[in-house]
Amino acid sequence: MNRNEQLFNRAKAIIPGGVNSPVRAFGSVGGIPRFIKKAEGAYVWDENDLRYIDYVGSWGPAIVGHAHPEVIEAVREAALGGLSFGAPTEAEIVIAEEIAKIMPGVEQLRLVSSGTEATMSAIRLARGFTGRDKIIKFEGCYHGHSDSLLVKAGSGLLTFGNPSSAGVPADFTKHTLVLSYNDVTQLEETFAQIGAEIACVILEPFAGNMNLVRPSEAFITALRTLTEQHGAVLIYDEVMTGFRVALGGAQSLHGITPDLTTMGKVIGGGMPLAAFGGRADIMACISPLGGVYQAGTLSGNPVAVAAGLKTLEIIQRPGFYEQLSERTGQLLAGFNAAAADAGITFSSDSIGGMFGLYFAAQPPQSYADMTRSDTDAFKRFFHGMLNRGVAFGPSAYEACFMSAAHTPELIEETVAVARDVFADMAA
Ligand SMILES: *Cc1c(COP(=O)(O)O)cnc(C)c1O
């Protein structure tokens, strides 16, 4: 038995499924998860001392590359000054000012420790601000694991959702309406019928949790127009896309200003840090100013803030996103050509440092579309790449991430590996 197998068995005896977040268990691709020993730049090493070119990037945070020396130094320095105070610090103001400067829709914000907390708090805030209960989310968008968001679509247009997880009372999801991503007609009909009852609409402004799915311009425009007309809060969940698809997130690319924005992943630079923010009049409803309660023992943790601040500094250096996009483009051009040469049905898409690989002729436009892609082909691709030293997320429904540490040479190496894998798949 190799060390990954030994550790997986040991982990399963003490941690349910052997993992602390389900996708890590390789359930949808099969096989043994790689236990990671260390990471640096574009690489991770597993417990068998095998090295992988990593396109998971801790699911997005590692945009400047793993263990960037400047980030590590900032963390070390902060840690020497104490790990947590439970009191306000100057660094929290600095990072809040920095985020507000970068994110078009953010006038004020509050720091939390996970994306789940950010979206849960933003929804509570939207409900408190509007005095309404109902919320709209879209099928295939993930917003963390708070109760009212673990929901699947009901059977008809205006039937509210059913829990998608055991342990969530139906009462907790009965105010959540699940609509289809990119379906403008359905959105219009819903607002026409119950617009005055809707507290907020939350979406991933480029979806990254059903693989990468791009919104149409009509969909984005309708979202902003309808929420404005009906007094509903528009929440952009930019936990994944913020500082990832572009410095100013999806909202800077859409030219749309959401009322609230949730952020996470990149802003912590690999440490537990997230945030929600937006219009100052809405943010004023948060405790201690307003009646919407929200709190956190470790919120604004000084070590996490130090990692985040240094990461934000690095990504604002000239040319950072141009280079990231170029590298993503280089990788996908290579993959597209290699798949075509092997006769594999394949397509891809990218926005900034985030990309999607699809075993389908066209990139999907909705969750239903995505379910029609060839997940068996993905499994073979995934294991073929992993066995040859290239790591992607262990599910066909995940987006992939480029970092500044992925050099053109490493990308060429990745493409050469993909060429072998596609050829094997075709044989
Ligand atoms: C990752 C993610 C979350 C949840 O963040 P956690 O830090 O894992 O709780 C929420 N929304 C989106 C869009 C995400 O990608």
Ligand as a Chemical Component Dictionary entry (heavy atoms), coordinates in Angstrom:
data_LIG
# 
_chem_comp.id                   LIG 
_chem_comp.type                 NON-POLYMER 
_chem_comp.pdbx_formal_charge   0 
_chem_comp.three_letter_code    LIG 
# 
loop_
_chem_comp_atom.comp_id 
_chem_comp_atom.atom_id 
_chem_comp_atom.alt_atom_id 
_chem_comp_atom.type_symbol 
_chem_comp_atom.charge 
_chem_comp_atom.model_Cartn_x 
_chem_comp_atom.model_Cartn_y 
_chem_comp_atom.model_Cartn_z 
_chem_comp_atom.pdbx_ordinal 
LIG C1 C1 C 0 -16.246 28.405 -2.480 1  
LIG C2 C2 C 0 -17.502 29.152 -2.655 2  
LIG C3 C3 C 0 -18.330 29.466 -1.567 3  
LIG C4 C4 C 0 -18.107 28.930 -0.181 4  
LIG O1 O1 O 0 -16.919 29.379 0.369  5  
LIG P1 P1 P 0 -16.279 28.588 1.610  6  
LIG O2 O2 O 0 -15.122 29.417 2.000  7  
LIG O3 O3 O 0 -15.928 27.220 1.087  8  
LIG O4 O4 O 0 -17.336 28.504 2.661  9  
LIG C5 C5 C 0 -19.408 30.296 -1.791 10 
LIG N1 N1 N 0 -19.685 30.763 -3.017 11 
LIG C6 C6 C 0 -18.924 30.462 -4.089 12 
LIG C7 C7 C 0 -19.267 31.039 -5.416 13 
LIG C8 C8 C 0 -17.821 29.629 -3.943 14 
LIG O5 O5 O 0 -17.091 29.314 -5.019 15 
# 
loop_
_chem_comp_bond.comp_id 
_chem_comp_bond.atom_id_1 
_chem_comp_bond.atom_id_2 
_chem_comp_bond.value_order 
_chem_comp_bond.pdbx_ordinal 
LIG C1 C2 SING 1  
LIG C2 C3 SING 2  
LIG C2 C8 DOUB 3  
LIG C3 C4 SING 4  
LIG C3 C5 DOUB 5  
LIG C4 O1 SING 6  
LIG O1 P1 SING 7  
LIG P1 O2 DOUB 8  
LIG P1 O3 SING 9  
LIG P1 O4 SING 10 
LIG C5 N1 SING 11 
LIG N1 C6 DOUB 12 
LIG C6 C7 SING 13 
LIG C6 C8 SING 14 
LIG C8 O5 SING 15 
# 
